Each structure stands twice: as structure tokens, then as C-alpha cells.
Amino acid sequence: MERRGGPATAFVIAGVLGVGFSLEFATGEPLRNAGWALLVRLAGWTVVWAVAVVCALRLPRRVAVPAVLAVAVVLRLASLAGQPILSDDLYRYAWDGRVQVSGTDPYRYPPDSDRLAGLREEWLWPDAEGCARLQRPEGCTRINRAAVHTIYPPVAEAWFTVVYRVAGIGTHHKAWQVAGLLGDVALVALLPAVLRAYKRDERWTALYALSPIPVVEVVNNGHVDGLAALFAVLALLAFARRRPGWAGALIGAAAMIKLYPAVLGLAFVAGVGLRRRAPLARLIGGAAAVVVVGYLPHVAAVGLRVLGYLPGYLREEKYAEGGRYLLAGLLGLPAGPTAVLAGAGLAAVAGWVLLRRPDVPRGCAALIGGLLLAVTPVQPWYAVTLLAVATIAVRPAWTALAVAGYPYFFAVLLDSPHAVAIGRVSFGLALVVVVLGGRLRPPHPDLVAPRMTGELKVT
């Protein structure tokens, strides 16, 4: 009896501690005020997450899955208790939604354009007193990069419009946090079914459901990356059910929320097989249809301005200069060769996926994990999709990469002179864990990956 009760008791304790961390994090001071103390809290929460996952895997399945889902919901509800702590992206979401509801294409003008002055609300454009409370100069705005056009693709913009129409301006940041919560709870609820579809143990749901990363990034910070992860998970479910057209459309939608999930498409291509022309055409056609339908009305309205701030963002992040490729930059090569080396690493992963044809979740984890290792972004929320597909692939080693972004993010945001060194150590350690994790795989049932063989349903 003690053996059975031990994991259950430990799971309950870990769950309570996780909820406590979530509540304390959400109600604490924002990053600029709290500083490195926030990273210490995240580190403690990460340890609790690991303990909770281990305990969940030792519980009976009929107990573990409902318990994990219940704790996951409470974790996310607790994260609604305060304002966004690490990011101000959702304020841009709210502005883009407001602009679209007014009948203006979001790619036409930047937020500080005089043409949009009549849309400014005090919540997003505070008066002098409000700016003082935010510790910003008079005439400030909560919107980041207010002088440039939006960077978000069309499906993200459609989502911003829907949330704004439903909630309006009066709900402030809470509408975007609730929207993130609803989408993330839907993703968590899907995970047991998707794991079963790929013949995995559904108790691995705990790996994503109990993680602080989606709780902080998708709910508290309201990042739209959670919606992209949801579409990626739905695509995996559609593929498992032999619906290549729907799988392609869903991956296309994920890429039209945040561009980087487009790399997942190669895993689906490998899963179909290059020689199976009919299902491959449905897969590619589904993705292409979403891209065309998404962009067409905006291209008709504003032309090439649909690219928004993307080129400027790549320059700002120093990708053109080779300065953001932390691991490739260890060799000290000039900018051009450094970028080529990072691209070659990602191309090698893509080649492995296409030639070896791993099961689709595993291929997805390798591709998006390879992308993050190649470009080493400062934004840790990009790893939400990695965490979701790694959960379905049952590759917990990839969580090291999801965690690795935070020390680098804090170092950059807090203007540490050692930011590059911190990032290299963090991502380097994650790479070591991923490599070792490929050799030491967790036990799970035999993988019988759905492939596009036999009769296919036309979609």
C-alpha cells in the first residue's frame, strides 16, 4: 500500500506546489522590477514539474490522466491572477484586433500613424499619469514597436479580430489571457487521445500539461504561440486518422499564426512518403490553400506590405549579421559562414527526417528542436510548440531545450553583459541533454506510427 500511496501523495504535493508557484508568479512584480528572482522561481517550479511528471507516470492510468488534467486546469486558472509578467506582446494583439474591427487592414499602418489616432484608448495609450505608473516617459504606449507595421500572419490576425469582437477593449489584458487559457486547455484535453492514436501511454500528457512553460507563456503572457501549438497537435491527430488534406490545412494554419511551425510540414511529408503522390498532393494542397486564402484579401488590400515588420525584425534580431546563432557562432566565423553553418545544421536534420522517415511526432520534435538550436532565439515562448510535439513523441529530453531559452531571455532583457555567454552555455547544455536523451529513451509501448499506406479517406 505504501508503494501505491507514495507516488499519489508526491503527485498531490507537487501539484499544490505547482499551483502555488503559478499564483505567486502571476501576482508578482514584472520582469524589469523582479529581475533574476523570477528566474529562480521558474527554476524551482521546473523541479516541481519534473517530480510531478515522474509521479504521474507511476500512477494507474485511470487515475493519472484525470488527475493530470485537473491539476493542469488549476495551474492555468491560477495564472490568470495577475497581469502579464514577462512580455507585452498581447497589447499588440489587442491593437491589431481593434484596428481590424474598425474596418482597416492591420498591415496598412503602424500603430503610431496619425490615421489611427481616433482608435487610441487610454488602456493602450496611457495619459501622463498612466505612463508614470508604467515607469515610462509621457506619451508612451503599451504597444511594442509602435512605429512599425505588424509582423503577425493572417490567421493570427483573424484570431485577434475574433477575441476583440467577443471581449472588446474594456476587458484589457484579461481577455487575451482567458483566450490563451481556453486554447491551451483544449490542447491539454486532446493530448491523451493523440497519444493513444500514436500508441503511446497517455500518462505522458503530464509532460506538457504540468509544465510551467505553457502556463506562463500561453496563459499569463497570452502568447498566440499556444494557438499555433494547438493547430500542430490537431494536425498530428488528423494524420493519425489518415486525413492528409486536413493535416496539411492545420499545419498551414499553424504557420499562418507564427511562421516557424512551417518546418513541421517536412515531418508530415516524410510520413506520407514522397512516392505516394495522391496523399502528398492533398497534404501540400491543404497547406497551400490556407496560406493563399489567408493572405489573398490582405495582398489585395495592401500589396507587399503584408510582410509587415518581418524583414526589419530579422535585422533587429541580428540574424543578418550572424549575431543570434549562438551555437554556430562558437567557431568565431564571420557572419555569412556562421549563418550558413546554422542553416546546414537545420538542413541535416531535415535530410534525416526525409530519408529515415521517423514517426511523424518524432520528426516534428526533431525539426522544430533543430530549428531552435540553429537560430537560438531569445524568445522562450517559441518552444511551446516543441514541448507539445515532444510530448506526443515521448521525447522528454527536448524539454531541456524548452527550458534553455529562459536564462538567455532574462540575460538579454536585464541587459546582462554576459548575455551571449549565458545563452551559449544554456543552449549548449540543452544540446547535450538532447543528444544523450536520444540514446537513453524512456520506456513506452512499441511505436507503430500511422503512415499513409492502404486506403485513404479523401479530404
N, C-alpha and C positions, 0 to 999 in steps of 0.2 A: 504493500500500500504506500510506503514511503517513496518507493521509486516512481510510482504513478503520480503521487501528490507533489513531488519535488518540482518537476517542470511546470505543473499548473500553478503552483504557488509563485515560482520565479517569474512566470509569464505575467501574472497579475501584478506583481511588484514592478516589473519592467514597464507594464502598461501604464500604471499610475504615475511612475516617474516620467515616462514619456509625455503624458498629458501635462504634468507639472512643468516640464521644460517648454512645451508648446505654449502654455499660458504665460509663463514668465517671459519667454522670448517675444511674444506678441505685444505684451503690455510694457515692455522695457523701453529704454531710450533708443533712438535710431542710431545707425552705424556711426555717423560723424560724432555723436556725443558719447556713445558707449565704448567705441574703439575696439581694441583687441579682446576685451572682456566678452564680447559677443562670440568671438571665435572659440573661446574657452567653453562657453555654454554649448555651442554646437558640437564641440569635441565630446563633452560629457553626454550629450544627447545621442551621439553616434554610438558610443559604447553601450548605452541602454538599448538602442535599436538592435545592435548585434546580439545582445543577450536575448532580447525578445524573439528574434528570428530563430535562434538555436532552440529556445524553449518551444516555440510553435511547431517546429519540425518533430519534436518528441511527443507532442500531444496526439491523441487519437484524431483521425481525420474528421469525424463527425463533430468533435469539439473544437478542433483547431480553427477550421475555416470560419464558423460563426464568431468565434472569439476574436479572431484577427479582424474581421470586418467591423465588429462592434468597436474595437479599440481604434481602428482607422478612422471611423466617423467621429469619435470623440476627440481624437487628435486634431482633426480639421476644424471641428466646431470651436475648440479652444483657441485656434489660430485666428479666429475672427475677432478676438477680444480687443485688438488694437489696430493702429494704422500700419501701413507698410514700413518695414524696418530697414530693409536692405536696398530697395530700389524705388524709383519714381516713374517707372515705365507706364503704370496703369493710368497716370494722369494724361499721357499722350493718347492712350486708348479712348479715354473719356472725351478728349477734344476731337479726335477723329470721328467718333460717333456723333458728337454734336454737329460737326460740320456737315456730315452726310445727311443727317435728319433735316438740316436747313435746305437741302437740295443742291449743295455744292460738292463737286468731286473732291475727294480727300487729297488727290495728287496735284491739284491745281495751284494752291497757295500754301506757303508756310504759315504756322500759327501766328507769327508776329505781323503778318500782312495787314495793312490798313483796310483791305477789302473785307476782312473778317472781324473788324473791331466790334461790330454790333453783336457778335456772338459771345463776347467775353463775359464770363461770370466771375463773381468775386472769389468763388472757391478755387478756380484755376488761375485767376489774375488778381491776387490779393491787393488791398489798399496798403498804404504806408505802414499802418499798424500791423496788418497781417504779415507783411514782408519782414517786419522787425521780429515778430514771433517765430518766423521761419529762419531767422538769422541770415536774412538776405537783404540786399540793398533795395531802396524804394524803386517801384516799377517792375518788380520781379514777377515771375510766373512759375508755377509748379511744373510746367511742361518742360521736359529736357529738350535741348536743341531746338528752341522755338524759332530760330531763324532759317531752318532747313525744312524741305518737304518730307513728308512721312516716308518711312522705309518699309512699312508693312505690306505684304502681298494682299491680293483681293479677298481671299477667304477670311483672313484676319480682319480686314476692313468690314466685311459683311457681318462678322461676329460683333465688332464694335457697334455697328448700327443696331443690331438686334438688342444687345444689352442696353444701349442708351434709350431705345424706344420703350423698352419694358420698364426701366428704372428711372430714367430722366436724370437731371442734374442734381436734384435735391438729395439723392442717396449718397452722393460724394463717393469716397473710395469703397464704401461697404458693398455697393452693387457689384463691383469688379471682383472683390474677394468672394462674395457669395457665388458669382458666376464661376469662378475658379473652383470653388468647393463642389458645386454641382457636377461639373465636368470630371473632376478628379474622383469623386465618389463613384460616378458611373464607370470610370476606368477600373477602379479597385473592384467593383462588383462584377466586372467582366472577367477579371483575371482567372478565377477558378475554372470557368468554362473554357477559356482559351488554353490554359494549362492542360486540361483534360483532352482538348482537341488535339494537342501535340503529345499526348500520352506522358505527361509529366504529373508529378504529385502536386495537387492543388494547394497543399500547405505552403508551397513556395510563394504563394500570394503575399505572405508576410514580408518578403524582401522589399517589395515596393510599398505595400500598404502601411507599414510601420516606420518607414524611412522619414527622417526629418526633412529631406530634400524637397519632395513634392508638397509637404505641409507648409514649409517656409516659402517656397518659390511659387507654387501654383495657387495657394490659398492666401497666405498673408501678403505676399507681394503681388498676387493677382496675375502672374505672367501667363501670357497666351500660349506659351510652350506646352502647358498642360493639355490644351486642346489639340495641339499637334500630336502629342503622345497618345491621346485618346484615339485619334484617327489611325495612327500607326497600329495600335492594338486591334482596332476593328478590321484593319486590312489583314492582319495575321489571322483573325478569325474567319474572314471571308475566304482567304486562301485555303485554310484547313478544310473548309466546306466546299472546296473546288469551285469557287466563283472568281475566276481570274479577272473578269471585267470589273467587278465590284472592288476587288483588291487593288487594282490599278487606280480606280477612281478615288479610293480612300487615301492611297499614298499620294496621289496628285493633290488632294485636298490638304493633307498634312504639309506638303511642300509649299502650298499657297497660303499657309499660316506663318511658317518660318521656313526659309528656303533650305536649310541644311537637311531636313528629313528626305530630300530628294535622293540622297545616296542610298537609302533603303531600297529603292527600286531595283538595284542590281541584285539584291538577295532574292527578290521575287522572280526576276528574270532567270536567275540560276535555278530556282525551284521549279519553274516551268520547264526549262531546258530550251536551248537555242534552236533545236531541231523541231520542236512542236509549234509549228507556225500559227495554227488557229488560236490556241490559248494564249500564245505570246502576243498575237495581234490584239486580242481582247484586253490583255493586261496593259499593253502600251497605249492602246486606243482609249481605254478608260481614263488613264492618267492624262493623256493629251487633251481629252475632251474637257476635263475640269480646268486645266490651265487655260485653254482657249476661251471657254465660257466665262471664266473668272476675269481674264484680262480684257476681253474684247470691248465691253462697254467703256472701260476706262481709257483704252487706247483711242477709241472713237472720240472720247471727250477731250483728252489732253495730250494724246500722242506719246512721245517717248518720255514724257515726264512721269510715266508710271514707274520708271526706275527709281524715282524718289531720291533719297539720300544714300542709296546703296553704294555707288562709286565713292562718294565722299566718306562714307563710313569705313570702307576698306582702307582708304588713305589715313583716316583718323586712327584706326587701329594698327597702322604701320605694317599692314600686310604687304603693301607695295615695296616697302623698304626692307622687308625681311626681318623686322624687329619683333614680330609677335610669334615667330616659330621658335619657341623656347628650346625644344629638344634638338631640332635640326641645327639651331644656332650654336650648339655646344662646340661644333667644329671650328667656329670662328671664320667661316667663309663669307665672302661678300653677299650682299642682299640677294642678287639674282640666283647664284648657286644654292643659297640657303632655301629659297622658295622652291627651287627645282627639287632639292633633296626631300623637302617635306612632301611635295607632290608625288615624288617617286615612292615614298613610303606608303602613301594612301593608295597609289596605283597598284602596288604589290599586294595590298590587302584585297583590293577589288579583283585583281587577277586570281588570287587564291579562291575567292568566293565563286567566281565564274568557272574555274577549272575543277575545283574539288567539290563544288555543289553541296555544301553543308545544309542541314535542315534550315528552313527559312529564318526562324528566330535566331539561331546561332549566327547565320550570315548577317542578319540585321545588326546584332550586337557587335560583330567584328567590324562592319562598315562604319557605323556611327562612332564606335570607340576608336577606330583608326583615324577617322576624321578629327576627333577631338585631340588625339595625341599628335596629329600632324600640325594642327593650327593652334593648339593650346590657348583657347580663348580665355579672356578674363572673366566672362560671364558664366558663373557656375550653373545657372538655370538651363543652359543648353544641354546639360546632362540628364534632364528629366526623361527625355525620350530614350536615352541609353539605358537608364535604370528600368524603364518599363519593358523594353525588349529583352534586356539581360535577365529579368525575372522570368519571362516566358521561356527563354533559352536555358534557364537554370545554370547561369554562369555568374555566381556571386562575386567572382574576382573583379568583374567590371565595376563593382560598386566603389572600388578604390579610386578609379578614375573620376567617378561622380563626386566623391569627397574631395579629391585633389584640387579642384578648382577654387575651394574656399580660402586656403591660405594665400594664394596668389591674388584673389579678388580683394581680400582685406588689405594686403600689402599695397596694391595699386590705389584703392580708394582712400587709404590712410596716408598716401604719399611716402611710403617707406623707401629709403634709398637703396634697400636691398630687395626690391620687388622682383627683379628678374631672377636673382639667385634663389629666392624663396619659391618662385614659380618652377624653376628648373628642378629643384630638389623635390618639390611636391609631385610634379608630373613624372619625374624620373622614378620615384618610389612607386607611383601607381603603375608605371610600365613594368617594373619588376614584379609586382603582385599579379598583374595580368598574365605575364609570361609564366610565372610559377603556377598560377591558377589553371593554365591550360594543361599542365602536367598532373596537377592534383585536383581532379574533378570531384564534386560532391556526388554521393550515391543518389541515383534516381532510376526509375524504370527504363528499360531499353527504349531508345529513341526510334520511333517509327514515323519519320517525318512525312506528312502528306506531300505527295508530288503529283504533278499533273500527268497522271497515267490513266488509262482506261477511259470510260465515258465521262464527258464533261457536260455540265449544265451550261447552256448558252446564256450569256448575260452581257 
